[in-house]
Amino acid sequence: MRAAREGGEIPRQALLIAESVELDEVDCDRLEEAAPELAELGLEIERFGATAMLVRALPAVLGNANAAELLTDLAAEIAELGGTLSLRDRLDHVAATIACHGSVRAGRTLSVAEMNALLREMEVTPRSGQCNHGRPTWVKLAHGDIERLFGRR
């Protein structure tokens, strides 16, 4: 997402029917204020009453993201960041949160083709060895370590 942002506008997927997401009024205020920044990241939202936001488009890289979870997480991220960071740093944090919603989650079954595509993508992605929150995305195990895990040594 960062590379796409540097190269211009992030591709977005317009929703056929805008999705209404109920939130606290304070969270709606935060999201409404951040709407221009979020639009740069492919997320088009607008205020819909005191305690709701309409989602009109999502970043295309997210596929079928859960808009309610995304907006809840973004509101929390914006509240945590406050006004202490520069616009660029805030956009990086928000992009990281959005990207997290498009990640492969634990327990998700992937086909061999999907696994290979994911590994090829990781090979060319800078800092792909950890998620945006600092957790590792993979670990290297020696043959002896694997044998110990299965009680073979």
MIKOL-66444 format. One line per field, with one value per atom (N, C-alpha, C): residue number from 1; residue in three letters; chain; atom name; x, y, z. Coordinates in nm, 4 decimals, m for minus. Layout:
<rs>
nr (NUM/...)
rest (ALA/...)
kette (A/...)
atom (CA/...)
u (X/...)
v (Y/...)
w (Z/...)
</rs>
This chain:
<rs>
nr (1/1/1/2/2/2/3/3/3/4/4/4/5/5/5/6/6/6/7/7/7/8/8/8/9/9/9/10/10/10/11/11/11/12/12/12/13/13/13/14/14/14/15/15/15/16/16/16/17/17/17/18/18/18/19/19/19/20/20/20/21/21/21/22/22/22/23/23/23/24/24/24/25/25/25/26/26/26/27/27/27/28/28/28/29/29/29/30/30/30/31/31/31/32/32/32/33/33/33/34/34/34/35/35/35/36/36/36/37/37/37/38/38/38/39/39/39/40/40/40/41/41/41/42/42/42/43/43/43/44/44/44/45/45/45/46/46/46/47/47/47/48/48/48/49/49/49/50/50/50/51/51/51/52/52/52/53/53/53/54/54/54/55/55/55/56/56/56/57/57/57/58/58/58/59/59/59/60/60/60/61/61/61/62/62/62/63/63/63/64/64/64/65/65/65/66/66/66/67/67/67/68/68/68/69/69/69/70/70/70/71/71/71/72/72/72/73/73/73/74/74/74/75/75/75/76/76/76/77/77/77/78/78/78/79/79/79/80/80/80/81/81/81/82/82/82/83/83/83/84/84/84/85/85/85/86/86/86/87/87/87/88/88/88/89/89/89/90/90/90/91/91/91/92/92/92/93/93/93/94/94/94/95/95/95/96/96/96/97/97/97/98/98/98/99/99/99/100/100/100/101/101/101/102/102/102/103/103/103/104/104/104/105/105/105/106/106/106/107/107/107/108/108/108/109/109/109/110/110/110/111/111/111/112/112/112/113/113/113/114/114/114/115/115/115/116/116/116/117/117/117/118/118/118/119/119/119/120/120/120/121/121/121/122/122/122/123/123/123/124/124/124/125/125/125/126/126/126/127/127/127/128/128/128/129/129/129/130/130/130/131/131/131/132/132/132/133/133/133/134/134/134/135/135/135/136/136/136/137/137/137/138/138/138/139/139/139/140/140/140/141/141/141/142/142/142/143/143/143/144/144/144/145/145/145/146/146/146/147/147/147/148/148/148/149/149/149/150/150/150/151/151/151/152/152/152/153/153/153)
rest (MET/MET/MET/ARG/ARG/ARG/ALA/ALA/ALA/ALA/ALA/ALA/ARG/ARG/ARG/GLU/GLU/GLU/GLY/GLY/GLY/GLY/GLY/GLY/GLU/GLU/GLU/ILE/ILE/ILE/PRO/PRO/PRO/ARG/ARG/ARG/GLN/GLN/GLN/ALA/ALA/ALA/LEU/LEU/LEU/LEU/LEU/LEU/ILE/ILE/ILE/ALA/ALA/ALA/GLU/GLU/GLU/SER/SER/SER/VAL/VAL/VAL/GLU/GLU/GLU/LEU/LEU/LEU/ASP/ASP/ASP/GLU/GLU/GLU/VAL/VAL/VAL/ASP/ASP/ASP/CYS/CYS/CYS/ASP/ASP/ASP/ARG/ARG/ARG/LEU/LEU/LEU/GLU/GLU/GLU/GLU/GLU/GLU/ALA/ALA/ALA/ALA/ALA/ALA/PRO/PRO/PRO/GLU/GLU/GLU/LEU/LEU/LEU/ALA/ALA/ALA/GLU/GLU/GLU/LEU/LEU/LEU/GLY/GLY/GLY/LEU/LEU/LEU/GLU/GLU/GLU/ILE/ILE/ILE/GLU/GLU/GLU/ARG/ARG/ARG/PHE/PHE/PHE/GLY/GLY/GLY/ALA/ALA/ALA/THR/THR/THR/ALA/ALA/ALA/MET/MET/MET/LEU/LEU/LEU/VAL/VAL/VAL/ARG/ARG/ARG/ALA/ALA/ALA/LEU/LEU/LEU/PRO/PRO/PRO/ALA/ALA/ALA/VAL/VAL/VAL/LEU/LEU/LEU/GLY/GLY/GLY/ASN/ASN/ASN/ALA/ALA/ALA/ASN/ASN/ASN/ALA/ALA/ALA/ALA/ALA/ALA/GLU/GLU/GLU/LEU/LEU/LEU/LEU/LEU/LEU/THR/THR/THR/ASP/ASP/ASP/LEU/LEU/LEU/ALA/ALA/ALA/ALA/ALA/ALA/GLU/GLU/GLU/ILE/ILE/ILE/ALA/ALA/ALA/GLU/GLU/GLU/LEU/LEU/LEU/GLY/GLY/GLY/GLY/GLY/GLY/THR/THR/THR/LEU/LEU/LEU/SER/SER/SER/LEU/LEU/LEU/ARG/ARG/ARG/ASP/ASP/ASP/ARG/ARG/ARG/LEU/LEU/LEU/ASP/ASP/ASP/HIS/HIS/HIS/VAL/VAL/VAL/ALA/ALA/ALA/ALA/ALA/ALA/THR/THR/THR/ILE/ILE/ILE/ALA/ALA/ALA/CYS/CYS/CYS/HIS/HIS/HIS/GLY/GLY/GLY/SER/SER/SER/VAL/VAL/VAL/ARG/ARG/ARG/ALA/ALA/ALA/GLY/GLY/GLY/ARG/ARG/ARG/THR/THR/THR/LEU/LEU/LEU/SER/SER/SER/VAL/VAL/VAL/ALA/ALA/ALA/GLU/GLU/GLU/MET/MET/MET/ASN/ASN/ASN/ALA/ALA/ALA/LEU/LEU/LEU/LEU/LEU/LEU/ARG/ARG/ARG/GLU/GLU/GLU/MET/MET/MET/GLU/GLU/GLU/VAL/VAL/VAL/THR/THR/THR/PRO/PRO/PRO/ARG/ARG/ARG/SER/SER/SER/GLY/GLY/GLY/GLN/GLN/GLN/CYS/CYS/CYS/ASN/ASN/ASN/HIS/HIS/HIS/GLY/GLY/GLY/ARG/ARG/ARG/PRO/PRO/PRO/THR/THR/THR/TRP/TRP/TRP/VAL/VAL/VAL/LYS/LYS/LYS/LEU/LEU/LEU/ALA/ALA/ALA/HIS/HIS/HIS/GLY/GLY/GLY/ASP/ASP/ASP/ILE/ILE/ILE/GLU/GLU/GLU/ARG/ARG/ARG/LEU/LEU/LEU/PHE/PHE/PHE/GLY/GLY/GLY/ARG/ARG/ARG/ARG/ARG/ARG)
kette (A/A/A/A/A/A/A/A/A/A/A/A/A/A/A/A/A/A/A/A/A/A/A/A/A/A/A/A/A/A/A/A/A/A/A/A/A/A/A/A/A/A/A/A/A/A/A/A/A/A/A/A/A/A/A/A/A/A/A/A/A/A/A/A/A/A/A/A/A/A/A/A/A/A/A/A/A/A/A/A/A/A/A/A/A/A/A/A/A/A/A/A/A/A/A/A/A/A/A/A/A/A/A/A/A/A/A/A/A/A/A/A/A/A/A/A/A/A/A/A/A/A/A/A/A/A/A/A/A/A/A/A/A/A/A/A/A/A/A/A/A/A/A/A/A/A/A/A/A/A/A/A/A/A/A/A/A/A/A/A/A/A/A/A/A/A/A/A/A/A/A/A/A/A/A/A/A/A/A/A/A/A/A/A/A/A/A/A/A/A/A/A/A/A/A/A/A/A/A/A/A/A/A/A/A/A/A/A/A/A/A/A/A/A/A/A/A/A/A/A/A/A/A/A/A/A/A/A/A/A/A/A/A/A/A/A/A/A/A/A/A/A/A/A/A/A/A/A/A/A/A/A/A/A/A/A/A/A/A/A/A/A/A/A/A/A/A/A/A/A/A/A/A/A/A/A/A/A/A/A/A/A/A/A/A/A/A/A/A/A/A/A/A/A/A/A/A/A/A/A/A/A/A/A/A/A/A/A/A/A/A/A/A/A/A/A/A/A/A/A/A/A/A/A/A/A/A/A/A/A/A/A/A/A/A/A/A/A/A/A/A/A/A/A/A/A/A/A/A/A/A/A/A/A/A/A/A/A/A/A/A/A/A/A/A/A/A/A/A/A/A/A/A/A/A/A/A/A/A/A/A/A/A/A/A/A/A/A/A/A/A/A/A/A/A/A/A/A/A/A/A/A/A/A/A/A/A/A/A/A/A/A/A/A/A/A/A/A/A/A/A/A/A/A/A/A/A/A/A/A/A/A/A/A/A/A/A/A/A/A/A/A/A/A/A/A/A/A/A/A/A/A/A/A/A/A/A/A/A)
atom (N/CA/C/N/CA/C/N/CA/C/N/CA/C/N/CA/C/N/CA/C/N/CA/C/N/CA/C/N/CA/C/N/CA/C/N/CA/C/N/CA/C/N/CA/C/N/CA/C/N/CA/C/N/CA/C/N/CA/C/N/CA/C/N/CA/C/N/CA/C/N/CA/C/N/CA/C/N/CA/C/N/CA/C/N/CA/C/N/CA/C/N/CA/C/N/CA/C/N/CA/C/N/CA/C/N/CA/C/N/CA/C/N/CA/C/N/CA/C/N/CA/C/N/CA/C/N/CA/C/N/CA/C/N/CA/C/N/CA/C/N/CA/C/N/CA/C/N/CA/C/N/CA/C/N/CA/C/N/CA/C/N/CA/C/N/CA/C/N/CA/C/N/CA/C/N/CA/C/N/CA/C/N/CA/C/N/CA/C/N/CA/C/N/CA/C/N/CA/C/N/CA/C/N/CA/C/N/CA/C/N/CA/C/N/CA/C/N/CA/C/N/CA/C/N/CA/C/N/CA/C/N/CA/C/N/CA/C/N/CA/C/N/CA/C/N/CA/C/N/CA/C/N/CA/C/N/CA/C/N/CA/C/N/CA/C/N/CA/C/N/CA/C/N/CA/C/N/CA/C/N/CA/C/N/CA/C/N/CA/C/N/CA/C/N/CA/C/N/CA/C/N/CA/C/N/CA/C/N/CA/C/N/CA/C/N/CA/C/N/CA/C/N/CA/C/N/CA/C/N/CA/C/N/CA/C/N/CA/C/N/CA/C/N/CA/C/N/CA/C/N/CA/C/N/CA/C/N/CA/C/N/CA/C/N/CA/C/N/CA/C/N/CA/C/N/CA/C/N/CA/C/N/CA/C/N/CA/C/N/CA/C/N/CA/C/N/CA/C/N/CA/C/N/CA/C/N/CA/C/N/CA/C/N/CA/C/N/CA/C/N/CA/C/N/CA/C/N/CA/C/N/CA/C/N/CA/C/N/CA/C/N/CA/C/N/CA/C/N/CA/C/N/CA/C/N/CA/C/N/CA/C/N/CA/C/N/CA/C/N/CA/C/N/CA/C/N/CA/C/N/CA/C/N/CA/C/N/CA/C/N/CA/C/N/CA/C/N/CA/C/N/CA/C/N/CA/C/N/CA/C/N/CA/C/N/CA/C/N/CA/C/N/CA/C/N/CA/C/N/CA/C/N/CA/C)
u (0.0820/0.0000/0.0860/0.1984/0.2867/0.3447/0.3854/0.4427/0.3389/0.2158/0.1093/0.0812/0.0856/0.0610/0.1691/0.2950/0.4060/0.3909/0.3360/0.3217/0.1983/0.1151/m0.0085/m0.1235/m0.2389/m0.3596/m0.3696/m0.4122/m0.4319/m0.5627/m0.5604/m0.6849/m0.7915/m0.9135/m1.0242/m1.1358/m1.2130/m1.3290/m1.4541/m1.5296/m1.6539/m1.7557/m1.8321/m1.9370/m2.0645/m2.1326/m2.2582/m2.3610/m2.3641/m2.4529/m2.3648/m2.3677/m2.2865/m2.3228/m2.2212/m2.2434/m2.2440/m2.3475/m2.3595/m2.2969/m2.2089/m2.1409/m2.1720/m2.2302/m2.2643/m2.1417/m2.1109/m1.9968/m2.0357/m1.9504/m1.9706/m1.9569/m2.0244/m2.0201/m1.8770/m1.7997/m1.6609/m1.5785/m1.6004/m1.5295/m1.5702/m1.6980/m1.7455/m1.6794/m1.6663/m1.6006/m1.4559/m1.3853/m1.2455/m1.2356/m1.3206/m1.3164/m1.3555/m1.4541/m1.4970/m1.3824/m1.3106/m1.1972/m1.0844/m1.0675/m0.9595/m1.0019/m1.1267/m1.1779/m1.0909/m1.0400/m0.9538/m0.8266/m0.7648/m0.6452/m0.6800/m0.7937/m0.8356/m0.8668/m0.9195/m0.9485/m0.8200/m0.7095/m0.5795/m0.5372/m0.5892/m0.5556/m0.6605/m0.7557/m0.8554/m0.9819/m0.9965/m1.1149/m1.2020/m1.3176/m1.4097/m1.5228/m1.5285/m1.6323/m1.6949/m1.8159/m1.8803/m1.9718/m1.9964/m2.0809/m2.2238/m2.2916/m2.4310/m2.5055/m2.5375/m2.6021/m2.4980/m2.5458/m2.4563/m2.3661/m2.4173/m2.3406/m2.3226/m2.3108/m2.2907/m2.2026/m2.1315/m2.0490/m2.0917/m2.0929/m2.1190/m1.9858/m1.9679/m1.8491/m1.8904/m1.8289/m1.8622/m1.7618/m1.6366/m1.5334/m1.4279/m1.3670/m1.2602/m1.1352/m1.0171/m0.8958/m0.9085/m0.8799/m0.8983/m0.8161/m0.6994/m0.6140/m0.6786/m0.7825/m0.8458/m0.9453/m0.9882/m1.0875/m1.2179/m1.2692/m1.3960/m1.3702/m1.3244/m1.2931/m1.4212/m1.4157/m1.5263/m1.5167/m1.6060/m1.6008/m1.6180/m1.7044/m1.7275/m1.6016/m1.5360/m1.4122/m1.3040/m1.2949/m1.1939/m1.2131/m1.3349/m1.3596/m1.3383/m1.3780/m1.3559/m1.2070/m1.1278/m0.9830/m0.9192/m0.9654/m0.9093/m0.9412/m1.0630/m1.0998/m1.0116/m0.9873/m0.9006/m0.7575/m0.7094/m0.5737/m0.5603/m0.6590/m0.6560/m0.6586/m0.7397/m0.7462/m0.6120/m0.5477/m0.4185/m0.3091/m0.3120/m0.2073/m0.2241/m0.3474/m0.3725/m0.3148/m0.2727/m0.2167/m0.0665/m0.0021/0.1400/0.2294/0.1760/0.2581/0.2350/0.3334/0.3183/0.2140/0.1633/0.0635/0.1177/0.2432/0.3025/0.3094/0.3504/0.3577/0.2188/0.1225/m0.0148/m0.0667/m0.0395/m0.0836/m0.0173/0.1111/0.1804/0.1145/0.0794/0.0134/m0.1244/m0.1981/m0.3314/m0.3202/m0.2232/m0.2027/m0.1695/m0.0901/m0.0553/m0.1794/m0.2668/m0.3904/m0.4797/m0.4912/m0.5732/m0.5128/m0.3806/m0.3141/m0.3345/m0.3366/m0.3575/m0.4899/m0.5911/m0.7211/m0.7205/m0.6204/m0.6104/m0.5137/m0.4589/m0.3575/m0.4200/m0.3362/m0.3782/m0.3818/m0.4965/m0.5141/m0.4778/m0.4380/m0.4049/m0.5247/m0.4977/m0.6030/m0.6685/m0.6404/m0.6988/m0.6301/m0.7068/m0.6525/m0.6221/m0.4988/m0.4568/m0.4291/m0.4553/m0.4189/m0.2682/m0.2125/m0.0694/m0.0345/m0.1191/m0.0942/m0.0947/m0.1887/m0.1940/m0.0700/m0.0257/0.0947/0.2166/0.2304/0.3443/0.3402/0.2221/0.2091/0.2446/0.1999/0.2306/0.3808/0.4469/0.5915/0.6662/0.6242/0.6901/0.6729/0.5544/0.5294/0.6174/0.6314/0.7132/0.8599/0.9050/1.0444/1.0795/0.9839/1.0115/0.9592/0.8966/0.8414/0.9410/0.9809/1.0715/1.0101/1.0902/1.0504/0.9314/0.9242/0.8122/0.8294/0.9427/0.9677/0.8921/0.8243/0.7434/0.6214/0.5167/0.3952/0.4154/0.3173/0.3267/0.3333/0.2956/0.2994/0.4268/0.5188/0.6474/0.6548/0.5433/0.5447/0.6027/0.6750/0.7334/0.6250/0.6495/0.5555/0.6002/0.7242/0.7745/0.8925/0.9219/1.0376/1.1144/1.2454/1.3295/1.3617/1.3329/1.3609/1.4626/1.5640/1.6603/1.5949/1.6490/1.5952/1.5896/1.6939/1.6975/1.5867/1.5541/1.4447/1.3113/1.2891/1.1642/1.1573/1.2698/1.2713/1.2383/1.2922/1.2637/1.1163/1.0562/0.9152/0.8262/0.8677/0.7901/0.8426/0.9284/0.9779/1.0664/1.1383/1.2242/1.3697/1.4003/1.5378/1.5395)
v (m0.1194/0.0000/0.1252/0.1186/0.2352/0.2623/0.1565/0.1735/0.2302/0.1815/0.2322/0.3785/0.4149/0.5542/0.6461/0.5972/0.6777/0.6983/0.5963/0.6028/0.6762/0.7183/0.7871/0.7391/0.7299/0.6924/0.5412/0.4979/0.3558/0.3126/0.2017/0.1546/0.1239/0.1579/0.1358/0.0598/m0.0104/m0.0837/m0.0158/0.0455/0.1105/0.0033/0.0274/m0.0648/m0.0334/m0.1364/m0.1143/m0.0470/m0.0896/m0.0292/0.0143/0.1417/0.1921/0.1190/0.0872/0.0152/0.1140/0.1068/0.1920/0.1200/0.1919/0.1353/0.2220/0.1604/0.2304/0.2362/0.3555/0.3776/0.4800/0.4972/0.6056/0.7383/0.8399/0.9714/1.0256/1.0045/1.0517/0.9833/0.8523/0.7806/0.8323/0.8618/0.9187/1.0544/1.1352/1.2655/1.2473/1.1524/1.1274/1.0829/0.9899/0.9381/1.0457/1.1261/1.2337/1.3325/1.3632/1.4548/1.3944/1.2642/1.1957/1.1503/1.1744/1.1242/1.1613/1.2856/1.3164/1.2314/1.2076/1.1234/0.9792/0.9318/0.7948/0.7765/0.8804/0.8730/0.8536/0.9122/0.8922/0.7460/0.6726/0.5317/0.4396/0.4969/0.4158/0.3891/0.4506/0.4289/0.5538/0.5417/0.6547/0.6385/0.7335/0.7306/0.8685/0.8711/0.9992/0.9817/1.0905/1.0911/1.0609/0.9827/0.9461/0.9558/1.0761/1.0983/1.1114/1.1145/1.1385/1.0200/0.8985/0.7806/0.6762/0.7209/0.6247/0.6859/0.5974/0.6355/0.5488/0.6086/0.5336/0.5008/0.3760/0.3340/0.3216/0.4024/0.4021/0.3228/0.3153/0.2403/0.1932/0.0790/0.0210/0.0073/0.0074/m0.0185/m0.1544/m0.1604/m0.2828/m0.3991/m0.3701/m0.4780/m0.5548/m0.4999/m0.5665/m0.6739/m0.6728/m0.7718/m0.7486/m0.8534/m0.8446/m0.8174/m0.6994/m0.6633/m0.6348/m0.6544/m0.6221/m0.4728/m0.3938/m0.2485/m0.2036/m0.2692/m0.2295/m0.2489/m0.3634/m0.3884/m0.2895/m0.2641/m0.1718/m0.0326/0.0201/0.1546/0.1615/0.0565/0.0526/0.0586/m0.0228/m0.0239/0.1092/0.1673/0.2955/0.4066/0.4079/0.5096/0.4960/0.3727/0.3501/0.3938/0.3644/0.4037/0.5558/0.6240/0.7705/0.8297/0.7714/0.8198/0.8014/0.6875/0.6588/0.7516/0.7803/0.8638/1.0106/1.0526/1.1929/1.2847/1.4009/1.4970/1.5091/1.4114/1.4252/1.3850/1.3151/1.2698/1.3561/1.3563/1.4276/1.3559/1.4239/1.3654/1.2379/1.2411/1.1238/1.0055/1.0300/0.9221/0.8688/0.9579/0.9143/0.8295/0.8703/0.7924/0.6553/0.6493/0.5199/0.4287/0.4839/0.4030/0.3565/0.4460/0.4099/0.3074/0.3246/0.2270/0.0902/0.0881/m0.0384/m0.1059/m0.0284/m0.0848/m0.1383/m0.0639/m0.1099/m0.2376/m0.2391/m0.3562/m0.4786/m0.4587/m0.5698/m0.6407/m0.5643/m0.6227/m0.7038/m0.6850/m0.7622/m0.8774/m0.9007/m1.0051/m1.1438/m1.2441/m1.3827/m1.4113/m1.4481/m1.4705/m1.6133/m1.6311/m1.7641/m1.8566/m1.9792/m2.0780/m2.0786/m1.9789/m1.9746/m2.0783/m2.1589/m2.2610/m2.1987/m2.2192/m2.1673/m2.2825/m2.2596/m2.3589/m2.3506/m2.4498/m2.4497/m2.3275/m2.2946/m2.1781/m2.0495/m2.0375/m1.9187/m1.9092/m2.0232/m2.0246/m1.9808/m2.0345/m1.9967/m1.8489/m1.7984/m1.6564/m1.5692/m1.6098/m1.5347/m1.5328/m1.6468/m1.6528/m1.5683/m1.5706/m1.4878/m1.3397/m1.3024/m1.1633/m1.1215/m1.2110/m1.1805/m1.1627/m1.2352/m1.2253/m1.0857/m1.0170/m0.8856/m0.7698/m0.8010/m0.6967/m0.6617/m0.5358/m0.4954/m0.5209/m0.5659/m0.5911/m0.6868/m0.7856/m0.8802/m0.9845/m0.9824/m1.0789/m1.0488/m0.9342/m0.9019/m0.8229/m0.8343/m0.7584/m0.6129/m0.5310/m0.3891/m0.3659/m0.4675/m0.4552/m0.5128/m0.5597/m0.6092/m0.7589/m0.8296/m0.9744/m1.0418/m1.1546/m1.2234/m1.2858/m1.2864/m1.3488/m1.4899/m1.5239/m1.6590/m1.6844/m1.8117/m1.8502/m1.9573/m1.9603/m2.0595/m2.1688/m2.2926/m2.4063/m2.4971/m2.5372/m2.6341/m2.7723/m2.8634/m2.9989/m3.0624/m3.0421/m3.0957/m3.0399/m2.9101/m2.8485/m2.9156/m2.9436/m3.0086/m3.1496/m3.2217/m3.3571/m3.3529/m3.2540/m3.2410/m3.2100/m3.1276/m3.0951/m3.2193/m3.3149/m3.4361/m3.5542/m3.5269/m3.6314/m3.7341/m3.6949/m3.7866/m3.7777/m3.6919/m3.6751/m3.6634)
w (0.0000/0.0000/0.0000/0.0728/0.0763/m0.0620/m0.1317/m0.2649/m0.3605/m0.3509/m0.4371/m0.4070/m0.2775/m0.2386/m0.2933/m0.2895/m0.3424/m0.4926/m0.5610/m0.7062/m0.7524/m0.6613/m0.6990/m0.6146/m0.6742/m0.6016/m0.5849/m0.4685/m0.4410/m0.5059/m0.5812/m0.6449/m0.5405/m0.5710/m0.4789/m0.5481/m0.4675/m0.5172/m0.4636/m0.5533/m0.5120/m0.4745/m0.3693/m0.3274/m0.4056/m0.4518/m0.5238/m0.4339/m0.3089/m0.2091/m0.0926/m0.0616/0.0487/0.1773/0.2570/0.3825/0.4985/0.5800/0.6979/0.8167/0.8879/1.0043/1.1252/1.2280/1.3523/1.4433/1.4928/1.5823/1.6881/1.7870/1.8828/1.8100/1.8609/1.7967/1.7890/1.8944/1.8971/1.7871/1.7682/1.6625/1.5250/1.5082/1.3816/1.3558/1.4610/1.4475/1.3996/1.4604/1.4226/1.2776/1.2392/1.1023/1.0009/1.0356/0.9457/0.9227/1.0291/1.0179/0.9335/0.9429/0.8702/0.7303/0.6915/0.5639/0.4430/0.4331/0.3169/0.3135/0.4307/0.4373/0.4015/0.4513/0.4227/0.2749/0.2113/0.0677/m0.0127/0.0355/m0.0312/m0.0262/0.0731/0.0902/0.0284/m0.0427/m0.1126/m0.0342/0.0826/0.1661/0.1597/0.0944/0.0819/0.1833/0.2777/0.3805/0.3919/0.4471/0.4765/0.5968/0.6635/0.7843/0.7439/0.8282/0.8034/0.9356/0.9759/1.1045/1.2145/1.3380/1.4520/1.4826/1.4637/1.5073/1.3970/1.2749/1.1654/1.0570/0.9894/0.8750/0.7567/0.6381/0.5159/0.4503/0.4122/0.3388/0.1929/0.1079/m0.0347/m0.1186/m0.0720/m0.1447/m0.0457/m0.0789/0.0028/m0.0830/m0.0216/m0.1001/m0.1693/m0.2972/m0.3755/m0.3204/m0.2619/m0.2114/m0.0968/m0.0345/0.0784/0.0372/m0.0875/m0.1292/m0.0552/0.0073/0.0809/0.2284/0.2595/0.3985/0.4754/0.6053/0.6937/0.7255/0.6668/0.6810/0.8255/0.9013/1.0407/1.1240/1.1094/1.1830/1.1416/1.0122/0.9614/1.0205/1.0170/1.0689/1.2201/1.2919/1.4363/1.4677/1.3961/1.4182/1.3789/1.2700/1.2262/1.3252/1.3769/1.4768/1.6003/1.6431/1.7594/1.7292/1.6088/1.5688/1.5659/1.5120/1.5048/1.6459/1.7341/1.8724/1.9417/1.9178/1.9802/1.9290/1.7989/1.7395/1.7764/1.7917/1.8237/1.7186/1.7585/1.6654/1.6781/1.7415/1.7700/1.6527/1.5544/1.4420/1.3198/1.2303/1.1036/1.0188/0.9188/0.8297/0.7658/0.7194/0.6539/0.7504/0.8753/0.9743/1.0067/1.0178/1.0450/0.9300/0.8063/0.6911/0.6890/0.7272/0.7341/0.8366/0.9538/1.0563/1.0092/0.9467/0.8986/0.7859/0.6961/0.5886/0.6468/0.7532/0.8182/0.8756/0.9366/0.9928/0.8819/0.7731/0.6605/0.6016/0.5839/0.5283/0.6157/0.7454/0.8389/0.8099/0.7703/0.7418/0.6132/0.5289/0.4053/0.4159/0.5343/0.5495/0.5594/0.5399/0.5562/0.7061/0.7573/0.9003/0.9381/1.0633/1.1151/1.0980/1.0573/1.0409/0.9044/0.8213/0.6881/0.5999/0.5316/0.4431/0.3078/0.2605/0.1309/0.0359/m0.0916/m0.1917/m0.2158/m0.2820/m0.3118/m0.3970/m0.4925/m0.5784/m0.4965/m0.4014/m0.3159/m0.2275/m0.1737/m0.0898/m0.1705/m0.2902/m0.3752/m0.4114/m0.4444/m0.4792/m0.3594/m0.2406/m0.1192/m0.0932/m0.1079/m0.0873/m0.1896/m0.3154/m0.4191/m0.3871/m0.3389/m0.3025/m0.1851/m0.0872/0.0301/m0.0083/m0.1090/m0.1519/m0.2032/m0.2614/m0.3206/m0.2358/m0.1214/m0.0358/0.0743/0.0834/0.1904/0.3285/0.4210/0.5606/0.5726/0.4839/0.4891/0.5985/0.6677/0.7746/0.9021/0.9068/1.0233/0.9801/1.0602/1.0305/1.0750/1.0487/1.0840/1.2341/1.3120/1.4575/1.5162/1.4299/1.4765/1.5003/1.4812/1.5009/1.3772/1.3966/1.2807/1.1928/1.0617/0.9685/0.9319/0.9658/0.9425/1.0357/1.0566/1.1360/1.0598/1.0793/1.0144/1.1156/1.0800/1.1661/1.0965/1.1709/1.1191/1.1220/1.0438/1.0363/1.1762/1.2554/1.3915/1.4788/1.4609/1.5370/1.5046/1.3777/1.3357/1.3938/1.3915/1.4493/1.5987/1.6713/1.8137/1.8377/1.7531/1.7685/1.7566/1.6760/1.6546/1.7341/1.8338/1.9218/1.8540/1.7523/1.6771/1.7217/1.8128/1.8625/2.0094)
</rs>
